[in-house]
């Protein structure tokens, strides 16, 4: 992993940063020394979330967050995914966009993966953001662990998928900025569906074992 790029100076934007997953990632990247911008449709909500996290984090509306960030993580609810990206296509042009959205449904049997016309949330992002470099990553990171001040390291590999080697290397390096985490290349973006869908299995594992399970890849 030593050949990965230095990403220490990047400003990271998180669209959907007022939710637990977004706030958790914002917290960990701020602790790693990054400037982090939380984006929300309402700037005041973003500012409230940023104030909870403290130094190194600020809140802006989605368009300003996308514009002012070097790399942007999409952590919005699946129901708002398409509309959010369509509204920010110009602001996200030329940027690496990291999609961590899991299209999930829930019923009395538990969590299950939802079908996506384009194949996956990441592929939907790629279809909309034709001038961006889309990468899929951070699908299986527990928001509870990210937000827990008692947890110093997270025992986890983040699978990173994409068709642009420079972009996936950068996102692998970014994942590895979180103590305990490794960024592992997981294939082309067309294989994002099973990564997103596996979140339903992890939710089932966590419910059965009262855990915050993640994934480790052996022999790498």
C-alpha positions in Angstrom: 0.0 0.0 0.0 3.1 2.3 0.2 2.8 3.2 -3.5 -0.6 5.0 -2.9 -0.6 8.8 -3.4 -0.3 11.3 -0.6 -3.8 12.7 0.0 -3.2 14.5 3.3 -3.9 18.0 1.9 -7.3 17.2 0.3 -10.5 19.0 1.3 -13.2 16.4 1.5 -16.9 17.3 0.8 -19.6 15.0 2.1 -23.1 15.4 0.5 -25.6 14.0 3.0 -23.2 14.9 5.8 -26.0 15.5 8.3 -26.8 11.8 8.4 -25.0 9.4 10.7 -22.8 7.9 8.0 -21.8 11.2 6.6 -21.2 12.7 10.0 -19.1 9.7 11.0 -16.9 9.9 7.9 -16.6 13.7 8.4 -15.5 13.1 12.0 -12.8 10.6 11.1 -11.4 12.6 8.2 -11.2 15.7 10.4 -9.4 13.7 13.1 -6.9 12.6 10.3 -6.2 16.3 9.6 -8.4 17.0 6.6 -10.5 20.0 6.0 -14.0 18.6 5.7 -17.2 20.3 4.3 -20.6 18.9 5.2 -23.2 19.5 2.5 -27.0 19.6 2.9 -29.9 21.0 1.0 -30.2 23.5 3.9 -27.0 25.3 4.8 -28.2 25.8 8.4 -28.6 22.1 8.9 -25.1 21.5 7.6 -23.7 24.1 9.9 -25.4 22.5 12.9 -23.9 19.1 12.0 -20.5 20.7 11.5 -20.7 22.5 14.9 -21.3 19.1 16.6 -18.1 17.7 15.1 -15.9 20.7 15.9 -12.6 21.8 14.5 -11.8 21.1 10.8 -15.4 20.7 9.8 -17.7 23.4 8.3 -21.2 23.2 6.8 -22.5 24.6 3.5 -25.3 24.0 1.1 -24.8 21.1 -1.3 -23.7 23.3 -4.3 -21.1 25.2 -2.3 -19.9 22.0 -0.7 -19.4 20.4 -4.1 -17.7 23.4 -5.5 -15.2 24.0 -2.7 -14.2 20.4 -2.1 -11.3 18.5 -3.9 -13.1 15.2 -3.6 -16.8 14.6 -2.8 -18.4 11.7 -1.0 -22.1 11.0 -1.8 -23.8 9.8 1.4 -27.4 10.8 0.8 -30.4 8.5 1.3 -31.1 6.4 -1.8 -34.5 8.1 -2.3 -32.7 11.4 -2.9 -29.7 10.0 -4.8 -30.7 10.7 -8.4 -32.2 14.1 -7.8 -29.2 15.3 -5.8 -26.7 14.3 -8.4 -28.7 15.7 -11.3 -28.9 19.1 -9.5 -25.1 19.1 -8.9 -23.8 17.8 -12.2 -22.0 21.1 -13.1 -20.5 21.6 -9.6 -19.2 18.0 -9.6 -17.7 18.2 -13.1 -14.0 17.3 -13.2 -14.0 15.9 -9.6 -13.6 12.5 -8.1 -17.0 11.5 -6.7 -17.1 8.7 -4.2 -20.5 7.0 -4.0 -21.2 5.0 -0.8 -25.0 4.8 -1.1 -26.6 1.4 -0.6 -30.1 1.0 -2.2 -31.8 -0.9 0.6 -35.4 -1.8 1.5 -36.7 -3.1 4.8 -39.6 -5.4 5.6 -40.6 -7.8 8.4 -37.9 -10.2 7.1 -35.2 -7.5 7.4 -33.0 -5.7 5.0 -32.8 -6.5 1.2 -31.1 -4.9 -1.8 -33.3 -2.9 -4.1 -33.0 -3.2 -7.9 -31.4 -0.3 -9.7 -32.0 0.3 -13.4 -28.4 1.2 -14.1 -27.1 -1.8 -12.1 -26.1 0.0 -8.9 -26.1 3.4 -7.2 -22.5 4.0 -8.3 -23.4 3.2 -11.9 -26.4 5.6 -11.7 -24.0 8.2 -10.5 -21.7 7.5 -13.4 -24.6 7.8 -15.8 -25.6 11.2 -14.4 -22.1 12.7 -13.7 -20.7 12.2 -17.2 -17.9 14.7 -16.5 -16.9 13.3 -13.1 -14.7 10.4 -12.1 -17.0 8.1 -10.1 -15.6 5.6 -7.6 -17.6 3.3 -5.3 -16.4 2.9 -1.7 -17.2 3.1 2.1 -20.4 1.0 1.8 -19.7 -1.2 4.8 -18.4 1.2 7.4 -20.5 1.3 10.6 -21.8 4.8 11.4 -21.9 3.8 15.1 -18.2 3.0 15.1 -17.3 6.1 13.1 -19.1 8.3 15.6 -18.0 6.5 18.8 -15.3 8.6 20.6 -14.2 5.4 22.5 -13.2 3.7 19.2 -9.7 4.7 18.2 -9.3 2.2 15.3 -11.8 0.5 13.1 -11.1 -3.1 12.1 -12.1 -2.9 8.4 -11.2 -3.1 4.8 -12.9 -0.6 2.5 -13.5 -2.1 -1.0 -12.9 0.6 -3.7 -14.3 0.1 -7.2 -13.8 2.1 -10.3 -12.5 2.3 -13.9 -9.9 5.1 -13.3 -6.7 3.7 -11.7 -5.6 7.2 -10.5 -9.0 7.8 -8.9 -9.2 4.4 -7.2 -5.7 4.7 -5.8 -6.5 8.1 -4.4 -9.7 6.8 -2.7 -7.8 3.7 -1.3 -5.3 6.1 0.2 -8.1 8.2 1.6 -9.7 5.2 3.3 -6.4 4.3 4.8 -6.3 7.7 6.6 -8.8 6.3 9.1 -6.8 4.3 11.7 -7.3 0.6 11.3 -8.8 0.8 7.9 -7.3 -0.3 4.6 -8.5 0.7 1.2 -8.5 -2.4 -1.1 -9.2 -2.3 -4.9 -12.3 -4.3 -5.5 -12.8 -4.2 -9.3 -14.5 -2.2 -11.9 -17.5 0.0 -11.3 -19.8 -2.5 -13.0 -19.2 -4.8 -10.0 -20.5 -2.3 -7.5 -24.0 -3.9 -7.3 -22.9 -6.9 -5.2 -20.8 -4.6 -2.9 -23.9 -2.4 -2.3 -26.2 -5.4 -1.9 -23.9 -7.1 0.6 -24.8 -4.4 3.1 -28.1 -6.3 3.6 -26.1 -9.4 4.7 -24.0 -7.3 7.1 -27.2 -5.8 8.6 -28.5 -9.3 9.2 -25.2 -10.3 10.8 -25.2 -7.3 13.0 -28.7 -7.9 14.2 -28.1 -11.6 14.9 -24.8 -11.1 16.8 -25.4 -7.6 18.2 -22.3 -6.4 16.4 -20.9 -3.8 14.0 -19.4 -6.2 11.6 -17.2 -5.2 8.6 -15.1 -7.0 6.0 -11.4 -8.0 6.0 -9.7 -9.4 2.9 -7.1 -12.1 3.5 -3.7 -12.5 1.8 -3.5 -8.9 0.6 
